[in-house]
Amino acid sequence: MSGASDGIACEVVRTMRRGVPLAIWHPAGLDAPRPLVLIGHGGAGHKTASAVERVAHAVARQAGFVAAAIDGPVHGERAPAGEGAEAVRDRFRMLWAAGGSVEPMVADWTDALDDLCAMPFVDAEAIGWYGLSMGTAYGLPAVGRTPRVRCAVLGLWGDCRPRADEILQQAAAVRVPVLFQAKPDDEIITIAGARAVFAALGSADKRLTLHPGRHIEIGEAQLAEAVDFLRCQLQRVAA
């Protein structure tokens, strides 16, 4: 799949080593390497879901960066054909509670990042992460174990979820600048659980911001805050 809209090009390829389907967005006609933002989608989403495309287009249009996403486990191309969003979400929750899905996801992201860093329009020295909810569940270990990632937007995840000790250990391994977004009225993640993950982050530069709305509602101000954070952090690295 490939195409362009609003001056933003998008294509889906497969990684060379593991064959992971990888969606890539960038401003059309790039003539120089740009910073890269990896997007970890939320539960019941997938690599080209509307919520992911919204973030990717904001990153590409407002910051001029490249964005990329892969499917989470049991999501997108990894889900049984025809399975609905609620079934996918339930399957993920069971998988997360059982454990064992973190290592394959980190390996998939590592494979994707290897391919992305070899592309001429990607600045391999300026890479950030954006992922809320499930995007933080897998983002914490991915960011903590990937030195190439220089900053991260995380949030909407807490130690109120199963495997709380593991979540906090993964947070402690994150040492890059972090913007952590949480919601006092979140119906899935308690604010106490979110604050616990934020407190556990090993980053010397971390900030917690609170936003209104339900769990899946990402308002314009919340998205703009995230893109601005990524732009400032990655432009500093790329300078």
N, C-alpha and C positions, 0 to 999 in steps of 0.2 A: 504494500500500500504506500502510495506517495501522493503528494499534492501540496497546495499552498492556498492560504486565505489570509486576507489582511496583511499581505507582505510577509507572512510567516510560512516557511516551508516545513513539511512534515513527511517523514518516511518511517516505515517499519522494516527492520532487517533482522537477521539472526546472527548471533555472535559466532565467532570463528571456532572457538574451542568447545563450548557446551551447547551451542545451538539455541541460546535463549532469545526469544523474540524481544526486540528492543525498539522502542519508539523514540524518535529524535525530532526535535523542533529547533529551528534557528531562523534568524532574519534572512530573507531571500537575498542572494547575491553577496554573501560574505566574502571579503577579500583579505581577511586577516584573522588569526586565531582569537577566539573570545572565551571568557570564563564559562564554565559548565555548571549547571545545577541538576543534580540527580533528584528525581521526584519519587518518593515512596507513597503509593496511593493508600487510601483508607480501606477498611473492611467492606466487602461486597463491591468494590470498584475494580478497575483493571487499568492497564497501561495507557489506553486511549479513551477512558471514560471522560465525560464532560467536565467533571471536577478536576481531573488531571490536565486536560486541555486548557482549562481556564487558568491554572497556575502556569503552565508552559507558555501560553501566549502572553501572559503578563511578564514573565521573565524575559522572553524574547523581545517583546515590543517595548516595554518600559526600561529594561536594563540593556537590551541589545545582546543578551547572552544566549548560549545554547542550553537546551533542556532535554532531559532524557528520562525514560521510565521503563520498567519491566513489570510483568505480572507478578503479584504475590502468589504464594502457594495456594492451590485450589481456586485461583481466580483467573479470569480471562481465558486464555488458551489452555490453562491448566485445569479448568473446571469442566465437568461433564457437559456435553452439548445440551443446550436448552435449560440448564439449571438457573432458576431465578435468583435475584439478589438476596432474598432472605435465606434461602438454602445455602448459598455461598457463604453468607455471614455465619450461619450456624456451623457449617463445616469448618470454617476458620477457627471459631471459638473452641471447638472440640480438638482441633489440631494443636492450637496454642496450649491448651490445658494439658495435652498429652506430652508436649515437648518434642524436640527432635527436628523442628523445621528451621531453626536459626542457622545452623551450619550450612545447609544447602542454599539458603537465601544469601548469606554472605558470600558464598562461592559464586553464585550467579551474578551478584553485583560486581565482584572482583573481575569476573570474565567480561562483563559489559564495560566496565571502566577501562580495562586493557584495550578493548577495541576503540572506545571513544577517544582515549588519549592518543591513539595513532591517527586520528582523523585530522586533516590539515586545518580545519576551522575551529578546533578545540585547543584552548590553552591548558595544557596538562598541569600547570603550576597553580591554577586558580579554579578550584573545584569546591562546590558547596552542596549541601543536602537540604531538601525540603521534604518533610514527612510528618503528618499529624495522625493521631490514633494508631492504626496498624502501621502507618508510615514511621511512627516512633518505635513501635514494638520491634521492628526489624531495623530501624534507623539507628537505634542506640548501639547494637553490636556492629553494624556496618561502619558507622562513623568511628567508633572506638577502636576498631581494628584496621582502619584504612588511613595511613598517614597522608595520603594524597588529598583527603577531604580536609579543607581548611576552616570551615565554619558550618553551622547547622541551624535550621529552624525546626524545632521539635515541639511536642505538646499533645494535649488531649489524650494522655496516657498516664497511668498511675499504678502505685503498688497495691491498689484495690483489685487488680486483675490477678488471675492465677499466676503462680511462679513469681511471687513478689520479690523474694530474695534475689532471684536471678536478674530481675528487672533492675533492682538497685545496684547490683554488681556491674551490670552493663553500663549503667549511667555513670558510675564512678570511673570507668575507663575512658569516658569522653573528655578530652582535654582542650578542644578547640572552642572558640567563641560560640555561644549558643543564645538564640532567642527562643524562649520557651513560652508558648501560648496556652492559656488555660481558661476555663469557663466556670464561674461560680454556680451557674444554673445547668451545667452539664448533667443529663439524665443517665449517663453511662459511667463516666469517670468522676469520682468524687473530687472536690477541690482539695481535700486533705491528701488524697492519693496522688494528685498531680503535684502538689507542693512537696511531697516526699521525694518524688523523682527529681524534681528541680534541685532540692537540697542535696541530693546524692551526686549530682553531676560533678565531675572532677575538674571542670573548667574554671580557670581563674577569672575569665570574662564571661559572665552569664547574666541574663536578665529575664525576669518573669513578668509577663503582661497578662491582664485579665480582659476578657471580651464577653459581650452579651450573647445570648442565643443558646439554642440546643446544640447537641454534639456535632451534628453534621452541617450545621449552618455556618459557613465561613463568609462573613460580611466583607464588604469592599474595604473598610478600614483595616480589618485584620489581614487581608491579603496584601494590601498596600504596605503595611508595616513589615510584613515578611519579605517582600520584594526589595524594599528599601534597605533592610538589614543585609540581605545577600549582596545587593549592589555595592553598598559601602564597604563591606568586608572583602569582597572579591576584587573590587577595583584597587583597594589598598594592596592586596597581594600581587596583583598584576602590574602595578605601577613600577 
